[in-house]
Amino acid sequence: MTFGRGGHLQCTCPGFEYRGECKHVRDVRKTALAD
């Protein structure tokens, strides 16, 4: 999990590469927004 250009989260898992979204990114966003 890394921050790409513009602060967007990026993941190297196959799901993210295929869809541009994955459970890893969703989990981090959910945790960050909960605070």
C-alpha distance matrix in Angstrom:
0.0 3.8 7.1 9.4 13.2 14.7 11.9 10.3 6.8 5.6 4.5 6.9 8.9 12.4 12.7 10.3 12.1 15.3 15.2 12.6 11.7 10.6 11.2 7.7 7.6 11.2 11.1 9.2 11.6 14.5 14.1 13.9 16.9 18.8 19.4
3.8 0.0 3.8 6.3 9.9 11.7 9.1 8.3 5.8 5.2 6.4 8.7 11.6 14.8 15.1 12.1 13.2 16.7 16.5 13.3 13.2 13.1 14.1 10.8 9.6 13.2 13.5 10.9 12.5 15.9 15.4 14.3 17.2 19.7 19.8
7.1 3.8 0.0 3.8 6.8 8.0 5.3 5.4 4.6 5.8 8.7 11.4 14.3 17.0 16.9 13.4 14.5 17.7 17.0 13.4 13.5 14.3 15.6 12.8 10.4 13.7 14.5 11.5 12.0 15.7 15.5 13.6 16.1 19.0 18.9
9.4 6.3 3.8 0.0 3.8 6.3 5.5 5.1 5.9 6.0 9.4 11.6 14.6 16.7 16.7 13.0 13.3 16.5 15.9 12.2 13.4 15.0 17.1 14.7 12.2 15.4 17.0 14.3 14.4 18.1 18.5 16.6 18.6 21.8 21.9
13.2 9.9 6.8 3.8 0.0 3.8 5.5 6.3 8.8 9.4 12.9 15.0 18.0 19.8 19.6 15.8 15.8 18.6 17.9 14.2 15.8 17.9 20.2 18.1 15.2 18.0 19.9 17.2 16.6 20.4 20.9 18.5 20.0 23.5 23.5
14.7 11.7 8.0 6.3 3.8 0.0 3.8 5.6 9.1 11.0 14.8 17.4 20.1 21.8 21.1 17.3 17.8 20.3 18.8 15.1 16.2 18.6 20.5 18.7 15.3 17.5 19.5 16.6 15.3 19.0 19.7 16.8 17.9 21.5 21.4
11.9 9.1 5.3 5.5 5.5 3.8 0.0 3.8 6.5 9.2 12.8 15.8 18.3 20.6 19.7 16.0 17.2 19.9 18.3 14.5 14.8 16.6 18.0 15.8 12.6 14.8 16.3 13.2 12.2 15.9 16.2 13.4 14.9 18.3 18.1
10.3 8.3 5.4 5.1 6.3 5.6 3.8 0.0 3.8 6.4 10.1 13.3 15.4 17.3 16.2 12.5 13.9 16.3 14.6 10.8 11.1 13.1 14.9 13.1 9.7 12.0 14.1 11.6 10.4 14.2 15.2 13.0 14.3 17.8 18.3
6.8 5.8 4.6 5.9 8.8 9.1 6.5 3.8 0.0 3.8 6.9 10.4 12.3 14.7 13.6 10.2 12.1 14.7 13.3 9.8 9.3 10.3 11.8 9.6 6.5 9.5 11.2 8.8 8.7 12.4 13.2 11.8 13.7 16.7 17.5
5.6 5.2 5.8 6.0 9.4 11.0 9.2 6.4 3.8 0.0 3.8 6.9 9.2 11.5 11.1 7.6 8.9 12.0 11.4 8.1 8.4 9.3 11.5 9.3 7.2 10.8 12.5 10.8 11.5 14.9 15.7 14.9 17.0 19.7 20.7
4.5 6.4 8.7 9.4 12.9 14.8 12.8 10.1 6.9 3.8 0.0 3.8 5.7 8.6 8.7 6.0 7.6 10.8 11.0 8.6 8.3 7.8 9.7 7.4 7.0 10.6 11.8 10.9 12.5 15.4 16.0 16.1 18.4 20.6 21.8
6.9 8.7 11.4 11.6 15.0 17.4 15.8 13.3 10.4 6.9 3.8 0.0 3.8 6.6 8.4 6.7 6.7 10.2 11.6 10.1 10.5 9.7 11.8 9.8 10.4 13.8 14.8 14.3 16.2 18.8 19.4 19.7 22.1 24.1 25.4
8.9 11.6 14.3 14.6 18.0 20.1 18.3 15.4 12.3 9.2 5.7 3.8 0.0 3.8 5.5 5.6 6.5 8.8 10.3 9.9 9.6 7.8 9.6 8.6 10.1 12.9 13.8 14.3 16.3 18.3 19.2 20.2 22.2 24.0 25.7
12.4 14.8 17.0 16.7 19.8 21.8 20.6 17.3 14.7 11.5 8.6 6.6 3.8 0.0 3.8 5.5 5.1 6.1 8.5 9.4 9.8 8.6 11.1 11.3 12.5 14.7 16.2 17.2 18.6 20.5 21.9 22.9 24.6 26.4 28.5
12.7 15.1 16.9 16.7 19.6 21.1 19.7 16.2 13.6 11.1 8.7 8.4 5.5 3.8 0.0 3.8 5.5 5.2 5.9 7.3 6.8 5.6 8.4 9.6 10.4 11.9 13.9 15.3 16.3 17.9 19.8 20.9 22.1 23.9 26.3
10.3 12.1 13.4 13.0 15.8 17.3 16.0 12.5 10.2 7.6 6.0 6.7 5.6 5.5 3.8 0.0 3.8 5.4 5.2 4.4 4.7 5.0 8.5 8.7 8.4 10.5 12.9 13.5 14.2 16.4 18.3 18.8 20.1 22.3 24.4
12.1 13.2 14.5 13.3 15.8 17.8 17.2 13.9 12.1 8.9 7.6 6.7 6.5 5.1 5.5 3.8 0.0 3.8 5.9 5.6 7.8 8.7 12.2 12.2 11.8 14.2 16.6 16.9 17.5 20.0 21.8 22.0 23.4 25.8 27.7
15.3 16.7 17.7 16.5 18.6 20.3 19.9 16.3 14.7 12.0 10.8 10.2 8.8 6.1 5.2 5.4 3.8 0.0 3.8 6.0 8.0 9.2 12.7 13.8 13.5 15.0 17.8 18.7 18.9 21.0 23.2 23.7 24.6 27.0 29.3
15.2 16.5 17.0 15.9 17.9 18.8 18.3 14.6 13.3 11.4 11.0 11.6 10.3 8.5 5.9 5.2 5.9 3.8 0.0 3.8 5.3 7.5 11.1 12.6 11.6 12.5 15.7 16.8 16.4 18.3 20.9 21.4 21.8 24.2 26.7
12.6 13.3 13.4 12.2 14.2 15.1 14.5 10.8 9.8 8.1 8.6 10.1 9.9 9.4 7.3 4.4 5.6 6.0 3.8 0.0 3.8 7.0 10.7 11.3 9.4 11.0 14.3 14.5 14.0 16.5 18.9 18.8 19.4 22.2 24.3
11.7 13.2 13.5 13.4 15.8 16.2 14.8 11.1 9.3 8.4 8.3 10.5 9.6 9.8 6.8 4.7 7.8 8.0 5.3 3.8 0.0 3.8 7.2 8.3 6.6 7.5 10.8 11.6 11.2 13.2 15.7 16.1 16.7 19.1 21.5
10.6 13.1 14.3 15.0 17.9 18.6 16.6 13.1 10.3 9.3 7.8 9.7 7.8 8.6 5.6 5.0 8.7 9.2 7.5 7.0 3.8 0.0 3.8 5.4 5.5 6.3 8.7 10.3 10.9 12.3 14.4 15.6 16.6 18.4 20.9
11.2 14.1 15.6 17.1 20.2 20.5 18.0 14.9 11.8 11.5 9.7 11.8 9.6 11.1 8.4 8.5 12.2 12.7 11.1 10.7 7.2 3.8 0.0 3.8 5.5 5.0 6.0 8.6 9.8 10.2 12.1 14.1 15.1 16.2 18.8
7.7 10.8 12.8 14.7 18.1 18.7 15.8 13.1 9.6 9.3 7.4 9.8 8.6 11.3 9.6 8.7 12.2 13.8 12.6 11.3 8.3 5.4 3.8 0.0 3.8 5.5 5.2 6.4 8.7 10.0 10.8 12.4 14.4 15.6 17.5
7.6 9.6 10.4 12.2 15.2 15.3 12.6 9.7 6.5 7.2 7.0 10.4 10.1 12.5 10.4 8.4 11.8 13.5 11.6 9.4 6.6 5.5 5.5 3.8 0.0 3.8 5.5 5.2 6.2 8.6 10.0 10.5 12.2 14.2 16.1
11.2 13.2 13.7 15.4 18.0 17.5 14.8 12.0 9.5 10.8 10.6 13.8 12.9 14.7 11.9 10.5 14.2 15.0 12.5 11.0 7.5 6.3 5.0 5.5 3.8 0.0 3.8 5.5 5.1 6.0 8.5 9.8 10.5 12.1 14.8
11.1 13.5 14.5 17.0 19.9 19.5 16.3 14.1 11.2 12.5 11.8 14.8 13.8 16.2 13.9 12.9 16.6 17.8 15.7 14.3 10.8 8.7 6.0 5.2 5.5 3.8 0.0 3.8 5.5 5.1 6.1 8.6 10.0 10.6 13.0
9.2 10.9 11.5 14.3 17.2 16.6 13.2 11.6 8.8 10.8 10.9 14.3 14.3 17.2 15.3 13.5 16.9 18.7 16.8 14.5 11.6 10.3 8.6 6.4 5.2 5.5 3.8 0.0 3.8 5.5 5.1 6.1 8.6 9.9 11.4
11.6 12.5 12.0 14.4 16.6 15.3 12.2 10.4 8.7 11.5 12.5 16.2 16.3 18.6 16.3 14.2 17.5 18.9 16.4 14.0 11.2 10.9 9.8 8.7 6.2 5.1 5.5 3.8 0.0 3.8 5.4 5.1 6.0 8.5 10.4
14.5 15.9 15.7 18.1 20.4 19.0 15.9 14.2 12.4 14.9 15.4 18.8 18.3 20.5 17.9 16.4 20.0 21.0 18.3 16.5 13.2 12.3 10.2 10.0 8.6 6.0 5.1 5.5 3.8 0.0 3.8 5.5 5.3 6.1 9.1
14.1 15.4 15.5 18.5 20.9 19.7 16.2 15.2 13.2 15.7 16.0 19.4 19.2 21.9 19.8 18.3 21.8 23.2 20.9 18.9 15.7 14.4 12.1 10.8 10.0 8.5 6.1 5.1 5.4 3.8 0.0 3.8 5.5 5.2 6.9
13.9 14.3 13.6 16.6 18.5 16.8 13.4 13.0 11.8 14.9 16.1 19.7 20.2 22.9 20.9 18.8 22.0 23.7 21.4 18.8 16.1 15.6 14.1 12.4 10.5 9.8 8.6 6.1 5.1 5.5 3.8 0.0 3.8 5.5 5.8
16.9 17.2 16.1 18.6 20.0 17.9 14.9 14.3 13.7 17.0 18.4 22.1 22.2 24.6 22.1 20.1 23.4 24.6 21.8 19.4 16.7 16.6 15.1 14.4 12.2 10.5 10.0 8.6 6.0 5.3 5.5 3.8 0.0 3.8 5.5
18.8 19.7 19.0 21.8 23.5 21.5 18.3 17.8 16.7 19.7 20.6 24.1 24.0 26.4 23.9 22.3 25.8 27.0 24.2 22.2 19.1 18.4 16.2 15.6 14.2 12.1 10.6 9.9 8.5 6.1 5.2 5.5 3.8 0.0 3.8
19.4 19.8 18.9 21.9 23.5 21.4 18.1 18.3 17.5 20.7 21.8 25.4 25.7 28.5 26.3 24.4 27.7 29.3 26.7 24.3 21.5 20.9 18.8 17.5 16.1 14.8 13.0 11.4 10.4 9.1 6.9 5.8 5.5 3.8 0.0
